[in-house]
Amino acid sequence: MAKTTRMTRQKKLILEILRSTNIHPTADWVYEQARKVIPDISLGTIYRNLGNLKATGEIMELNYGSTFSRYDGNPDNHYHFVCKNCGRVFDIDLPVLTNLEKEVERRMGTQVTGHRMEFYGLCRGCQGVEVDS
């Protein structure tokens, strides 16, 4: 069960920023957007609130082995495509494979509470394919 914490003005703004975009931004990008509304907000406040929102299950943190994480305003389990050229992260409209979780439980004798899956390659833009706006 997720912890509950007070919804401060800063936390509410950060959550709104994340839920209003599908680019899976970094903390620095969230910080720049938040400063447009709360000019004196600190980067530390951004990181602290991202951590709190992650801990309460309201957002997802995506770490792909780089020096920074990306954040997803959609906390529901879903899959991602990561472009190895430009680094953009895209949601994939694909049903979550719950039968895969059950198979892992059966084979390993464990209790699976979720899983994460990413696909890697080149996005349409990096392939030179015209992208819909």
N, C-alpha and C positions, 0 to 999 in steps of 0.2 A: 504494500500500500504506500502511496506517495505521501511525503510529508506535506503539510500545509504551512505556508508562511504568509505574512502580511503582504498585500499587494500595494506597494508604494507607487508613487507617481512615476519614478524612474523605471521600476520593474514593468509597470503597465505599458509604458512607452516602448521599452525594448521588446516586449512580447508583441505589441502592435506592429513594430517595424519588421520583426521576423515573420509574422503571419501575413504581411502585405507584400511579400516578395517570394519569388521561387528561385532565387539565385544562390541560395545556400551560402550566405555571406560570412566573412571573417568578423572577429570582434572589432577590428579596426574600422571596417565598413559600417557596422552597427553604431560605433562611436561617432563617426562622421554624420550619420543620419540623425542620431539623438541630439547632437550639438545644434542642429537646426531648430530644435524645439526647446531644449534646455541647454543654453550656451555654456553654462559653467559645470556641466556634468563631467565627471572624471573618467578616464579609461579604467581605473580601478573599480569604480562603480559599475561600469559595463561588465567587466569580468566577474565581479562578485554576483551580480544579478543573473548573468548567464549561467553561472554555477548553480545558483538557487533554482532557476527555472528548469535546469536539467535535473536537479535532485528531486524536484516535485513532479517530474514527468510531463512538464508542459512544452518542452522543446527537446530536440535531439542534438547531441554534439557528434559531429562527423570528423574523425581523425584519420587521415590517409597516410600517416607516417611522415608528414612534412613538419615544419617547425610551427605550424599554426593549425588550429581547428576551424572547421566551418560549422555553421549552426542552421538547423532546420526548424521552422515554426510548426511543422506538422509532426507531432509526437507519435502518431500511429505508425506501426511497423510497415515499412514499404521499402522498395528497392531503388538503387541509384545507379546511374551511369556516370563515370568520371572520364573526362577527356584527358588523355595523356599528353596532349599538345598544349592546350590553353588552360587546363586545370578546372574548367567549369564543371559543375555537378548538376545533373538533371534527375528529376524524379522519373521513375518508370511506372507506367500504368499497367501493373501486373498483379494478379491476386497473390496474397501472401501464401506461401506453401506450408500450411499447417500440417499437412500429411508428412512433410519432411521432418518436422519437429517430433511427431509421433513415432516415426521410424527411428530417429536418433534415440529417443527414450527407450524404445523397445530393444534396440541393439546394445545400448550402453547401460541400461538399468538406471538412467538418470532422470531428473525432472527438468525439462526444457521450459524456460519462461519466455523465450524469444530467440530470434536470430537476426543476423544482419548479412545482407548480400549486396555486393557491388559488381558492376560490370565495367570493364576498362576498354578503351579504344580511342578512336577519333570521332569527334562530333561532326555533324553535317557541315558546319562552318569551316572546320579545319580540313575537311575533305574537299572543300571548294564547291560543295553542293549548296545551291541557293537555299537560304533559311527563311522561313515564314516569319514575318514581324509580329 
